[in-house]
Amino acid sequence: MDTLFLAARALFLVLAAMNLKSTSWRLFSCSIVVALLAADTMVIRTGRKAVDYLFGVNLGATVLQSIRFLLLVRPLEEYRHESDKVPAYRLPFIQRFFWLLKMIYSPRGIGWSFKAENSIVPVDPRHRTRASSIASRLRWLLSHYLLLDAATLYMRCNPALLSGASVTSQGYIIQCLNVAVAFCQSYAILTCIHCVLAVLAVSANFDQPQAWPQPFGHWKNAYTIRKFWGKVWHQFFRHDLTLFGPHRPKRNPWDPVSTENSSASNLREREPWGTSYRRLCYAFVCSAFVHVCGDIVLQFRIWNDLSSTGASKVMDAPNVIGYSAPYFLLQPVGVLVEDAVVEAGKRMGLKEGRWTRMVGYVWVVAFTSFFYAFSLDGLSSAFRVGHRPGEGVADRTTLIEVVADRVFGVQLVPLMSSWFPGV
């Protein structure tokens, strides 16, 4: 993290801890933090374009957090952690600061009053002691590092991905594999980072094992687009993406739980479809914004790399701002289509079963492989502009290659490259 970003985060926490009452002052404080983050998009450099893009996504999420906590809500008054004894706004300033720090680094709301109960897979009862939790996370870390290694090896072997050709250039089956590898990389990286943090937090006695459930849901639930995003894919941005609502009625976290609140679980079922769909549309607009922030950081990185080679090169630089947006903006359309099909099936008397779920899996794969290809092509081309030796992920020799070479004497890259069709 660079200095400007850390300064913006620290200022954000200080201003939120002040619990400003005036709307004008809250708007002013939010504007300062957002301006600092916007300035950071022009100067941040990590040395790798893919990491620059991910950092830009993080910047976009921080912008949404700033809007929520500095402008739209008063977290010290409206939220509560399960360990709180008194409302946070009654704490001394320094305690409020660290209370907010803990909250913003708990994006899924585990242990907080804003936790989304239905989207998080609880920790297995067998892994709720410190020793068993650490052991299970280390096993996950190893298995998902090998998955990341396998995805990287695939990219090193596929001539289309190495040459910069379109991911659709080798036929539809390979196109699906190319898109799946892109998702596997994100899935494996996030899981490995989560496992490392979980091991550190649990072993240092900062958290209980229950505070670190798996970052992703069960893949068997990904038989609709709505369930893929709502129950399977990571929920780290869920709270930030829903900041514009429409929000469900919520009680004061310090009010005693009464029998009237026992029907809270039924409230979701009675919510009008239009309200739910509008919230989903707003969430994906915010998701598109977050990922476009990654495009912007990547664009400035490209301009900076080409500026050293001459002004004419800068003028010829490709525009990558907006490549990430279409895929996320099209998700509500996919949800609308599948909701219509599901409703028609119910009226025809069809019931959910093994075969309907199989059709659902095919639908999700087809939709994702078709619409994500555009974004993937654009970002892959951007990563290659002004490419320097050792910068691309495909330049890294994988552990699988090293083992295959030293143990079996097999050069995997030349062997596997021959399996792919030409570009």
C-alpha positions as CSV (number, residue, x, y, z in Angstrom):
1,M,0.0,0.0,0.0
2,D,1.4,3.5,-0.9
3,T,1.6,6.5,1.4
4,L,-1.4,8.4,-0.2
5,F,-3.7,5.4,0.2
6,L,-2.7,4.9,3.8
7,A,-3.2,8.6,4.5
8,A,-6.7,8.5,3.0
9,R,-7.6,5.4,5.0
10,A,-6.3,6.9,8.2
11,L,-8.2,10.2,7.6
12,F,-11.3,8.2,6.8
13,L,-11.1,6.5,10.2
14,V,-10.4,9.7,12.0
15,L,-13.3,11.5,10.4
16,A,-15.7,8.6,11.0
17,A,-14.6,8.4,14.7
18,M,-15.5,12.0,15.1
19,N,-19.1,11.0,14.5
20,L,-19.9,14.3,12.7
21,K,-23.6,15.4,13.0
22,S,-23.7,18.1,10.4
23,T,-24.6,16.9,6.9
24,S,-22.4,19.6,5.4
25,W,-19.3,18.6,7.4
26,R,-19.9,14.9,6.6
27,L,-20.2,15.7,2.9
28,F,-17.0,17.8,3.1
29,S,-15.1,15.1,4.9
30,C,-16.2,12.4,2.4
31,S,-15.1,14.7,-0.5
32,I,-11.6,15.0,1.0
33,V,-11.1,11.3,1.3
34,V,-12.5,10.6,-2.2
35,A,-10.3,13.3,-3.6
36,L,-7.2,11.7,-2.0
37,L,-8.2,8.3,-3.4
38,A,-8.8,9.7,-6.9
39,A,-5.3,11.3,-6.8
40,D,-3.8,8.0,-5.8
41,T,-5.2,6.3,-9.0
42,M,-2.7,8.5,-11.0
43,V,0.4,7.7,-9.0
44,I,0.2,4.2,-7.6
45,R,2.7,1.7,-9.1
46,T,3.3,-1.7,-7.7
47,G,5.6,-3.1,-10.5
48,R,3.0,-5.5,-12.0
49,K,0.1,-4.4,-14.0
50,A,-2.2,-7.2,-12.7
51,V,-1.5,-6.1,-9.1
52,D,-2.0,-2.4,-10.1
53,Y,-5.5,-3.4,-11.4
54,L,-6.3,-5.3,-8.2
55,F,-5.2,-2.3,-6.2
56,G,-7.4,0.0,-8.2
57,V,-10.4,-2.3,-7.4
58,N,-9.4,-1.9,-3.7
59,L,-9.4,1.9,-4.2
60,G,-12.9,1.7,-5.7
61,A,-14.2,-0.3,-2.8
62,T,-12.6,2.2,-0.4
63,V,-14.5,5.0,-2.2
64,L,-17.8,3.2,-1.6
65,Q,-16.8,2.6,2.1
66,S,-16.1,6.3,2.5
67,I,-19.5,7.3,1.0
68,R,-21.3,4.8,3.3
69,F,-19.6,5.5,6.6
70,L,-19.0,9.2,6.2
71,L,-22.1,10.3,4.4
72,L,-25.0,7.8,4.4
73,V,-24.8,6.1,7.9
74,R,-23.4,6.7,11.3
75,P,-21.6,3.5,12.1
76,L,-20.9,4.3,15.7
77,E,-24.6,4.6,16.3
78,E,-26.1,2.1,13.9
79,Y,-23.7,-0.9,14.1
80,R,-22.7,-3.1,17.0
81,H,-20.1,-5.9,17.5
82,E,-21.2,-8.9,19.5
83,S,-18.5,-8.2,22.1
84,D,-19.6,-4.6,22.7
85,K,-20.8,-3.7,26.1
86,V,-21.8,-0.1,25.4
87,P,-22.6,1.8,22.2
88,A,-19.4,2.7,20.3
89,Y,-20.1,6.4,20.2
90,R,-19.7,6.5,24.0
91,L,-16.1,5.1,23.8
92,P,-13.1,7.4,24.0
93,F,-11.8,8.6,20.6
94,I,-8.9,6.2,20.3
95,Q,-11.1,3.3,21.1
96,R,-13.6,4.5,18.5
97,F,-10.8,4.7,16.0
98,F,-9.8,1.0,16.5
99,W,-13.4,-0.1,16.7
100,L,-13.9,1.3,13.2
101,L,-10.6,-0.2,12.0
102,K,-11.8,-3.6,13.1
103,M,-15.2,-3.0,11.4
104,I,-13.8,-2.0,7.9
105,Y,-11.5,-5.0,8.0
106,S,-14.5,-7.3,8.6
107,P,-16.2,-6.8,5.2
108,R,-18.5,-9.8,5.6
109,G,-19.7,-8.5,9.0
110,I,-18.8,-11.7,10.9
111,G,-19.6,-10.9,14.5
112,W,-21.3,-7.6,13.6
113,S,-24.9,-6.5,13.4
114,F,-24.7,-6.1,9.6
115,K,-23.7,-9.7,8.9
116,A,-25.5,-11.4,6.0
117,E,-26.5,-14.6,7.6
118,N,-27.6,-16.6,4.6
119,S,-24.5,-16.1,2.4
120,I,-21.7,-17.2,4.7
121,V,-20.8,-20.9,5.2
122,P,-20.1,-21.4,9.0
123,V,-16.9,-22.9,10.2
124,D,-17.1,-26.7,10.4
125,P,-17.6,-27.8,14.0
126,R,-14.5,-30.1,13.6
127,H,-12.3,-27.0,13.0
128,R,-13.4,-24.7,15.8
129,T,-10.4,-25.3,18.1
130,R,-7.2,-23.4,17.4
131,A,-5.1,-26.4,16.5
132,S,-7.7,-27.9,14.2
133,S,-8.5,-24.5,12.6
134,I,-4.8,-23.8,11.9
135,A,-4.2,-27.3,10.5
136,S,-7.3,-27.1,8.2
137,R,-6.3,-23.6,6.9
138,L,-2.7,-24.8,6.2
139,R,-4.2,-27.8,4.2
140,W,-6.4,-25.3,2.3
141,L,-3.4,-23.1,1.7
142,L,-1.4,-25.9,0.1
143,S,-4.3,-27.2,-2.0
144,H,-5.2,-23.8,-3.3
145,Y,-1.6,-22.8,-4.0
146,L,-1.4,-25.9,-6.2
147,L,-4.6,-24.8,-7.9
148,L,-3.0,-21.4,-8.6
149,D,0.1,-23.2,-9.9
150,A,-2.1,-25.3,-12.2
151,A,-3.9,-22.2,-13.6
152,T,-0.5,-20.5,-14.1
153,L,0.8,-23.6,-15.9
154,Y,-2.2,-23.6,-18.2
155,M,-1.5,-19.9,-19.1
156,R,2.2,-20.8,-19.8
157,C,1.1,-23.6,-22.2
158,N,-1.7,-22.0,-24.1
159,P,-0.3,-20.2,-27.1
160,A,-3.4,-17.9,-27.4
161,L,-2.9,-16.5,-23.9
162,L,0.8,-16.1,-24.5
163,S,0.4,-14.3,-27.8
164,G,-2.3,-12.0,-26.8
165,A,-4.9,-13.5,-29.2
166,S,-8.6,-13.5,-28.1
167,V,-9.7,-16.1,-25.6
168,T,-12.3,-17.1,-28.2
169,S,-9.8,-17.8,-31.0
170,Q,-9.5,-21.6,-30.2
171,G,-13.1,-22.7,-30.2
172,Y,-15.8,-22.7,-27.6
173,I,-14.5,-25.5,-25.4
174,I,-11.1,-23.8,-25.0
175,Q,-12.9,-20.5,-24.5
176,C,-14.7,-22.0,-21.5
177,L,-11.5,-23.3,-20.2
178,N,-9.8,-19.9,-20.6
179,V,-12.5,-18.1,-18.7
180,A,-12.6,-20.8,-16.0
181,V,-8.8,-20.4,-15.5
182,A,-9.2,-16.7,-15.0
183,F,-11.8,-17.3,-12.3
184,C,-9.7,-20.1,-10.8
185,Q,-6.8,-17.7,-10.4
186,S,-8.9,-15.1,-8.5
187,Y,-10.5,-17.9,-6.4
188,A,-7.1,-19.4,-5.5
189,I,-5.4,-16.1,-4.8
190,L,-8.1,-14.8,-2.5
191,T,-8.4,-18.2,-0.7
192,C,-4.6,-18.3,-0.1
193,I,-4.5,-14.8,1.2
194,H,-7.5,-15.6,3.4
195,C,-5.9,-18.7,4.8
196,V,-2.6,-16.9,5.6
197,L,-4.5,-14.2,7.5
198,A,-6.7,-16.7,9.3
199,V,-3.6,-18.7,10.5
200,L,-2.0,-15.5,11.7
201,A,-5.1,-14.2,13.5
202,V,-6.0,-17.5,15.1
203,S,-2.5,-18.5,16.1
204,A,-1.9,-15.0,17.7
205,N,-5.1,-15.3,19.6
206,F,-6.5,-12.2,17.9
207,D,-9.7,-14.0,16.8
208,Q,-11.6,-17.2,17.4
209,P,-11.7,-19.8,14.5
210,Q,-15.4,-19.1,14.1
211,A,-14.5,-15.6,12.9
212,W,-12.7,-17.0,9.8
213,P,-15.2,-19.0,7.7
214,Q,-14.3,-19.9,4.2
215,P,-14.2,-17.0,1.8
216,F,-16.4,-18.8,-0.8
217,G,-19.6,-20.7,-0.6
218,H,-20.3,-24.3,-1.9
219,W,-19.9,-24.5,-5.6
220,K,-22.9,-26.9,-5.8
221,N,-25.1,-23.8,-5.3
222,A,-23.9,-22.1,-8.5
223,Y,-26.8,-23.3,-10.6
224,T,-28.2,-19.8,-11.2
225,I,-26.4,-16.4,-11.7
226,R,-28.2,-15.0,-8.7
227,K,-27.0,-17.8,-6.4
228,F,-23.5,-17.7,-7.9
229,W,-23.0,-14.1,-6.8
230,G,-25.2,-14.4,-3.7
231,K,-24.1,-17.7,-2.2
232,V,-20.9,-18.9,-3.9
233,W,-18.6,-16.1,-4.9
234,H,-16.8,-14.2,-2.2
235,Q,-18.8,-11.7,-0.1
236,F,-16.0,-9.2,0.7
237,F,-17.7,-6.3,-1.2
238,R,-21.3,-7.3,-0.5
239,H,-21.9,-4.7,2.3
240,D,-20.2,-1.9,0.3
241,L,-22.1,-2.8,-3.0
242,T,-25.5,-2.5,-1.4
243,L,-24.9,1.0,0.1
244,F,-27.6,2.5,-2.1
245,G,-30.3,0.0,-1.0
246,P,-33.2,-0.2,-1.1
247,H,-32.6,-1.3,2.5
248,R,-34.7,-3.7,4.5
249,P,-36.2,-2.4,7.8
250,K,-33.6,-2.9,10.6
251,R,-33.9,-2.5,14.3
252,N,-31.5,-0.7,16.6
253,P,-28.7,-3.2,17.5
254,W,-29.1,-2.2,21.2
255,D,-32.8,-2.9,21.3
256,P,-33.7,-6.2,23.1
257,V,-34.7,-9.0,20.8
258,S,-38.4,-9.6,21.0
259,T,-40.9,-12.1,19.6
260,E,-41.8,-9.5,17.0
261,N,-38.4,-9.9,15.5
262,S,-38.7,-13.6,15.2
263,S,-40.3,-13.2,11.9
264,A,-37.3,-11.4,10.5
265,S,-36.3,-14.4,8.5
266,N,-39.7,-14.3,6.8
267,L,-39.3,-10.7,5.8
268,R,-37.0,-11.5,2.9
269,E,-39.7,-13.9,1.5
270,R,-42.4,-11.2,1.6
271,E,-40.2,-8.5,0.0
272,P,-41.5,-7.5,-3.4
273,W,-39.6,-8.9,-6.4
274,G,-39.1,-5.4,-7.8
275,T,-37.4,-4.1,-4.7
276,S,-35.0,-7.1,-4.6
277,Y,-34.2,-6.7,-8.3
278,R,-33.6,-3.0,-7.9
279,R,-31.1,-3.6,-5.1
280,L,-29.4,-6.2,-7.3
281,C,-29.1,-3.7,-10.2
282,Y,-27.6,-1.0,-7.9
283,A,-25.2,-3.6,-6.5
284,F,-23.9,-4.5,-9.9
285,V,-23.6,-0.8,-10.9
286,C,-21.4,-0.4,-7.9
287,S,-19.5,-3.5,-8.8
288,A,-18.9,-2.2,-12.3
289,F,-17.6,1.1,-10.7
290,V,-15.2,-0.7,-8.4
291,H,-13.7,-2.7,-11.3
292,V,-13.5,0.4,-13.6
293,C,-11.4,2.0,-10.9
294,G,-9.0,-0.9,-11.6
295,D,-9.2,0.0,-15.3
296,I,-8.3,3.6,-14.5
297,V,-5.2,2.7,-12.4
298,L,-4.1,0.3,-15.2
299,Q,-4.6,3.1,-17.8
300,F,-2.4,5.5,-15.9
301,R,0.2,2.8,-15.6
302,I,0.2,2.2,-19.3
303,W,0.5,6.0,-20.0
304,N,3.4,6.2,-17.6
305,D,5.2,3.2,-19.1
306,L,4.9,4.5,-22.6
307,S,5.8,8.1,-21.8
308,S,9.4,7.1,-21.3
309,T,9.5,5.9,-24.9
310,G,8.2,9.1,-26.5
311,A,5.0,11.2,-26.9
312,S,3.9,9.3,-30.0
313,K,3.8,6.1,-28.1
314,V,1.5,7.6,-25.5
315,M,-0.9,8.8,-28.3
316,D,-1.0,5.2,-29.6
317,A,-1.8,3.7,-26.1
318,P,-5.0,1.7,-26.1
319,N,-7.9,2.8,-23.9
320,V,-8.8,0.2,-21.3
321,I,-11.1,2.3,-19.2
322,G,-14.5,0.6,-19.2
323,Y,-13.4,-2.9,-20.3
324,S,-14.4,-4.3,-16.9
325,A,-17.9,-2.8,-16.8
326,P,-20.0,-4.7,-19.4
327,Y,-19.7,-8.0,-17.7
328,F,-21.0,-6.7,-14.4
329,L,-23.7,-4.5,-15.9
330,L,-25.0,-7.5,-17.8
331,Q,-25.5,-9.6,-14.7
332,P,-29.0,-8.1,-13.9
333,V,-30.1,-9.0,-17.4
334,G,-29.0,-12.6,-16.9
335,V,-30.8,-12.7,-13.5
336,L,-33.9,-11.3,-15.1
337,V,-33.9,-14.0,-17.8
338,E,-33.4,-16.8,-15.4
339,D,-36.0,-15.5,-13.0
340,A,-38.5,-15.4,-15.9
341,V,-37.6,-19.0,-16.9
342,V,-37.9,-20.2,-13.3
343,E,-41.3,-18.6,-12.9
344,A,-42.5,-20.1,-16.2
345,G,-41.2,-23.5,-15.1
346,K,-43.1,-23.3,-11.8
347,R,-46.3,-22.4,-13.6
348,M,-45.8,-25.4,-15.8
349,G,-45.5,-27.6,-12.7
350,L,-41.8,-28.3,-12.9
351,K,-40.0,-28.8,-9.6
352,E,-36.4,-28.2,-8.7
353,G,-34.3,-31.4,-9.0
354,R,-31.1,-32.9,-10.3
355,W,-31.9,-32.2,-13.9
356,T,-33.1,-28.6,-13.5
357,R,-29.8,-27.9,-11.6
358,M,-27.8,-29.5,-14.4
359,V,-29.5,-27.2,-16.8
360,G,-28.8,-24.3,-14.4
361,Y,-25.0,-25.1,-14.3
362,V,-24.9,-25.2,-18.1
363,W,-26.7,-21.8,-18.2
364,V,-24.3,-20.2,-15.8
365,V,-21.2,-21.5,-17.6
366,A,-22.6,-20.4,-21.0
367,F,-23.5,-16.9,-19.8
368,T,-20.2,-16.4,-18.0
369,S,-18.0,-17.8,-20.8
370,F,-19.7,-15.6,-23.4
371,F,-19.9,-12.3,-21.7
372,Y,-16.7,-12.4,-19.7
373,A,-14.6,-13.0,-22.8
374,F,-14.7,-9.3,-23.8
375,S,-13.4,-8.0,-20.5
376,L,-10.8,-10.7,-20.4
377,D,-9.5,-9.9,-23.9
378,G,-9.3,-6.2,-23.1
379,L,-7.5,-6.6,-19.8
380,S,-5.1,-9.2,-21.2
381,S,-4.1,-6.9,-24.0
382,A,-3.6,-4.1,-21.5
383,F,-1.3,-6.2,-19.3
384,R,1.0,-6.7,-22.3
385,V,1.4,-3.0,-23.3
386,G,5.0,-2.0,-22.6
387,H,5.5,-5.5,-21.2
388,R,8.8,-5.9,-19.3
389,P,10.6,-9.2,-18.8
390,G,9.5,-11.0,-15.7
391,E,6.3,-8.9,-15.3
392,G,3.7,-11.2,-16.6
393,V,2.3,-14.0,-14.5
394,A,3.0,-16.5,-17.3
395,D,6.8,-15.8,-16.8
396,R,6.8,-17.5,-13.5
397,T,8.0,-21.1,-13.4
398,T,5.5,-23.2,-11.5
399,L,6.2,-25.7,-8.7
400,I,4.4,-28.3,-10.8
401,E,7.0,-27.8,-13.6
402,V,9.9,-28.0,-11.3
403,V,8.7,-31.3,-9.7
404,A,7.9,-32.8,-13.1
405,D,11.3,-31.9,-14.4
406,R,13.4,-33.0,-11.5
407,V,11.5,-36.1,-10.5
408,F,10.2,-37.4,-13.8
409,G,12.5,-35.6,-16.3
410,V,9.5,-34.2,-18.2
411,Q,9.3,-30.7,-19.6
412,L,5.7,-29.9,-19.2
413,V,5.4,-26.6,-21.1
414,P,6.5,-27.9,-24.5
415,L,4.5,-31.1,-24.0
416,M,1.2,-29.4,-23.0
417,S,1.6,-26.6,-25.6
418,S,1.3,-29.2,-28.3
419,W,-2.2,-30.1,-27.0
420,F,-3.7,-26.7,-27.9
421,P,-4.9,-25.8,-31.3
422,G,-3.1,-23.1,-33.2
423,V,-4.1,-19.4,-33.0
